[in-house]
């Protein structure tokens, strides 16, 4: 957590307001949600890395958590209140999130996310709109040097499905993609071995048997060993089938080895689309696999070009994972020139159903890290222009009411006005304004009251002139 002094808060507010205005222009309706949610909302699909950073606590007999991100909360709200709305439903949000991070540059335990979710938007058009909108926001606030990194977790899932791997194994491999890239396949192989333990049967007993025959044999063996299967709500047959799948897991080891090798090579492919797409195609052909996902990626790239997003900003990274387990398709991140991540998002077509929706609904979204966006803004060439801030300085107590009138008129003309309430001298007010970085001082005394004027002093240029209060 950190304190934000007024100057920093002023900049954060300005940029946040600019981004929120842009989201409105794109048709996204703002909502606000509780900071505190039920912990289970985040434990379902966040992924191990982020779950370990959740601030969680028990209160009133309930397990609660501070919001670590917005997407799960927005989709919970959609399921609870908005399922009768026409699709696609465009929603935007802005507010604090909390993660127990290791403090480092531009990484805070409380920070602000500004983002959107498009519920019911189909790929590729919705994906392209989301990415183009994220880029437009950076353009709007003055981040001129950034790059867009695209990945696709759906491609990984499609490949692993063709290899015939179990759903659990697919998940471990898919969400270990970045670990495979940075630490090698062995790091994930160890995770696959964890939890398997030693079982009291040799899988060779079930060779040559179909699932029904093997399940019957396993049930008989368990009963002969006097193993009590009458616990919980699951029938003994289901327990036996699950145990059988675990016993037969070793049979898929060659496929796991093939998957690890394939993902290891796939995760190293990144660069411009013209270079990477042929490499991925060649890799899949070599493995005897097919995919329609590459056509989807090509369609999104073509639409981004129609959105006027420069092609040379875009990098395809087939080792990108993002760490959040609810993603199902295209994922992306945007980085500043110093490699600081500014925003990220992607497609999550299963989350509505997971959170209790009446039916599957496609969805896609992204979020900025506001503090990082502010840090990446390049100052304008004319950054020395004075702010529209004024200190109104009455000369004597009798001048205070007239000073109030002058302050009201200046505020009506969009000046930020500070009025001296301490009865200081004109010289003291001039020094105070300079110390605070206020560019202008409006001085009012008996002569100014009588003539309906103010003395307007520009502290930067040292110029001073009289202005009629009626002509401000």
C-alpha positions, 0 to 999 in steps of 0.5 A, spaced: 500 500 500 502 507 498 500 514 500 498 518 494 500 526 494 496 531 491 500 532 485 500 525 483 493 524 485 492 530 480 495 526 474 492 520 476 485 523 476 486 527 469 489 520 466 483 516 469 478 521 467 481 521 459 480 513 459 473 513 462 471 518 457 474 514 451 470 508 454 464 512 454 465 514 446 466 506 445 459 505 448 461 502 454 457 503 460 460 504 467 459 500 473 461 500 480 462 493 484 464 492 492 471 491 494 470 485 498 468 479 495 467 472 497 474 468 496 471 462 492 470 467 487 477 468 485 479 461 487 476 458 482 479 461 476 485 465 477 491 461 477 496 459 482 500 465 481 495 470 483 491 466 488 497 466 492 497 474 492 489 475 494 488 478 501 483 473 504 480 473 511 474 470 515 469 475 518 462 473 520 463 466 519 464 467 511 471 467 507 472 474 504 477 477 500 479 484 497 478 484 490 485 482 486 482 484 479 475 486 476 473 481 471 471 475 475 467 480 479 464 483 473 462 477 470 459 475 477 454 481 477 452 479 469 450 473 472 446 476 478 443 482 475 444 482 467 443 476 464 436 479 461 440 484 457 441 484 450 448 482 447 453 484 446 453 488 453 459 493 454 461 494 461 467 498 463 470 499 470 475 503 474 477 502 481 482 499 486 485 492 486 489 489 492 495 484 491 500 482 496 506 483 491 513 484 492 514 491 492 518 494 486 518 499 481 511 501 479 509 494 482 504 496 488 500 492 493 494 497 492 493 500 485 488 502 480 485 498 474 481 501 468 478 496 463 472 493 460 468 487 459 464 485 452 460 480 454 457 476 448 462 479 443 464 474 438 471 473 435 474 475 431 471 482 431 470 483 438 477 481 440 480 486 435 475 492 438 478 490 445 485 490 443 484 497 438 480 500 444 486 498 449 491 502 444 486 508 443 486 509 450 494 509 450 494 514 444 489 518 448 493 519 454 500 520 451 503 514 451 506 514 444 511 508 444 508 501 446 508 495 443 502 489 443 504 482 444 498 477 442 498 470 444 493 464 444 491 459 449 486 456 445 491 454 440 495 450 446 488 447 448 487 445 441 493 442 440 493 438 447 486 435 445 488 432 439 494 429 443 489 425 447 491 428 454 486 428 460 483 435 461 487 436 468 493 434 464 491 439 459 490 445 464 497 443 467 500 444 461 497 450 458 498 454 464 505 452 465 506 455 458 511 461 460 514 456 465 516 451 460 519 457 456 523 460 462 525 454 465 524 448 460 519 442 460 522 439 466 519 444 471 512 442 468 514 435 468 515 435 476 508 438 477 505 433 473 508 427 477 506 431 484 500 428 487 500 422 483 503 418 489 504 410 489 497 406 488 496 399 490 495 396 483 500 395 477 497 398 471 499 392 467 493 388 470 488 392 466 491 392 459 487 389 454 481 391 458 476 396 456 473 401 461 467 397 463 471 391 464 477 394 467 472 398 472 468 392 474 475 388 475 477 394 480 471 394 484 472 387 485 479 388 487 477 394 492 471 390 495 476 384 496 481 388 500 475 390 504 476 398 502 469 402 504 467 405 498 460 408 501 463 415 503 460 422 500 455 422 495 459 419 489 457 412 487 462 406 488 463 406 480 465 413 479 470 412 484 473 406 481 473 410 474 476 416 477 482 411 480 482 407 473 484 414 470 489 415 475 492 408 474 492 409 466 495 415 466 502 412 465 499 410 459 499 417 456 506 418 458 509 418 451 503 423 449 505 427 455 513 427 452 510 429 445 506 435 448 512 437 453 517 437 447 511 441 442 510 446 447 517 447 449 518 449 441 512 453 441 513 457 447 520 460 443 516 462 437 515 470 438 516 476 433 512 479 427 506 475 424 509 474 417 515 470 421 512 467 426 505 464 423 509 460 418 514 457 423 507 455 427 504 452 421 511 448 420 511 445 427 504 443 427 505 439 420 511 436 423 507 433 429 501 431 424 496 436 428 491 441 425 488 447 427 483 453 425 486 458 430 491 460 426 486 463 421 482 466 427 489 470 429 490 472 421 483 475 421 484 479 428 490 482 425 487 484 419 481 487 423 486 491 427 489 493 421 482 496 419 482 499 426 488 503 424 493 499 429 500 499 426 502 492 424 509 494 426 507 495 433 504 488 434 508 481 436 506 474 436 508 470 442 506 463 442 509 462 449 504 468 452 500 465 458 498 471 462 497 466 468 489 467 469 486 460 468 479 463 465 482 465 459 480 460 453 482 464 446 486 470 444 490 473 450 494 480 449 499 485 453 501 492 452 508 494 454 511 501 454 518 502 451 522 500 458 518 493 458 513 495 463 506 492 462 501 497 461 495 493 460 493 486 459 486 482 457 483 476 453 478 472 451 474 467 457 468 464 454 467 459 459 467 464 465 459 466 465 457 458 465 463 457 471 460 463 475 452 460 474 450 463 468 444 460 465 448 458 458 455 459 455 456 466 453 463 468 450 466 474 453 473 478 452 476 484 456 482 488 458 484 492 464 490 498 464 494 498 470 493 506 471 499 508 475 503 504 470 500 508 464 501 515 468 508 513 468 509 511 461 506 518 458 511 522 455 511 529 457 508 534 451 513 539 448 509 545 451 509 542 458 512 549 461 505 552 459 502 554 466 496 551 469 490 555 470 491 556 478 489 562 481 491 565 488 486 571 490 489 575 495 485 581 498 489 586 501 485 588 507 479 585 511 474 589 508 476 587 501 474 579 503 467 579 500 469 582 493 475 577 493 469 572 494 466 575 488 472 575 484 474 567 486 467 565 483 467 569 477 474 565 476 472 559 477 466 560 472 471 560 467 475 554 469 480 556 473 482 553 480 482 558 485 485 558 492 482 564 496 487 567 502 483 566 509 489 567 513 489 575 512 496 575 509 500 581 506 500 581 498 508 580 499 506 574 503 501 571 498 506 572 492 511 568 496 506 563 498 503 562 490 510 561 488 512 556 493 506 552 491 507 553 484 501 557 482 502 561 476 497 567 477 495 571 483 489 576 483 490 582 488 484 586 490 484 592 495 480 598 496 481 601 489 480 595 485 473 594 489 471 601 487 473 600 480 470 593 479 477 591 477 482 586 479 490 586 479 492 580 475 499 578 476 503 572 472 508 570 476 512 566 471 513 572 466 512 578 472 507 581 468 502 585 471 495 588 469 488 591 471 482 587 469 475 589 469 471 583 473 466 584 468 470 582 463 474 576 466 
